[in-house]
Amino acid sequence: MSNFKTLDDLGDITGKVALVRVDLNLPMKDGSATDVTRVEAVKPTILELADKGAKILLLAHFGRPKGQRHSTMSTSFVQGDVEKVLGKEIMFIPEVMGPVVEQSIGILGNGDIGLLDNVRFWPGEESNDPEFAKGIAAHGDFYVNDAFSAAHRAHASTEGLAHHLPAHAGRAMEAELKALDAALGTPEPPVAAVVGGAKVSTKLDVLTNLVGKVQHLIIGGGMANTFLAAKGVDVGKSLCEHDLTATANTIMDEADHAGCTVHLPYDVVVAKEFAANPDSLRTCNVHEVAEDEMILDVGPLATEALGDVLKTCRTLVWNGPLGAFETEPFDTATAALAKTAAALTQDGSLTSVAGGGDTVAALAHAGVKDDFTFVSTAGGAFLEWMEGKALPGVAALMA
């Protein structure tokens, strides 16, 4: 996966215009961002280009305006937050192409930054209109994509521009692609995958892709209940997709043929109601779940056994929690296994890559987010990559 150009391939860019696709779709409250992680992620790329004397035009989307200008969805709303993180003033430009952009480039000095308006204000963005991409490209000397989180969308600013200008991966994108390659592209075996979450239906493609690529598939969350039911276990009133038991059996058969061991919990934490620290809380064997009980977490014995599995592995890919981790004490198994993975990573014996919103929150909750080899903040793009799908924004950089 290393056949893409990075910022190292740029040469002298003094006075050149860099069109940089970033993700500035920040969560907002009362006019300012509640989380600037996405800006922090692209800061190294922007500052490196600025230091090298380029004129930088930032391209980003904000919300879903559906191809029309929308007063509350202008990227000008995040300008202050971006300036704060970068420690630099930036110029807001209310267009993405045309004379206004041309004039603004004339005003910007070398190393200065301009923020173009929401690319999704124009219908050509989401339809990936070649003419629209060409119009934006006319203002730039080269294109940098540093928005992996938007790489699964074939839009003009994420895919189209790469066909009109020399295209490079930004530093965040480069780190993401290297980590993903280490996790599933050319991983060091044995490889383990932890796949959790509520429903099998949302992760079918992921599971089907992984059984052919990993040696250990650890299934947790509500999904595990569907697999347990497929094996004839009575899961009581647990969250379970009973209509997918045949599919679960097919996946287990495929895993069998591929030499992949599927790990399901054999002891579980159950309760009669889903609430924090309920009176009815108990731990039991999976075959002892009562009709009025629901499985809400993996039990301590199974969690310890899973930790032992990770100790035999060299690579780990993680997406989704093992239990209903937002509610105590059903965060126990996820936190325990995450701590084991983090310790093995810090030891140098495991390469660990995790991704997806819930997963990032769970690892942060366990206090180990910074101890994994790489944690991807991309939701949809990370999932599609785990499904084995080509990401248009990445494929365009390989061209």
Summary of the structure (lengths in Angstrom):
residues: 399
radius of gyration: 23.3
end to end distance: 11.8
largest distance: 73.0
contacts: 1443
relative contact order: 0.12
helix: 42%
strand: 17%
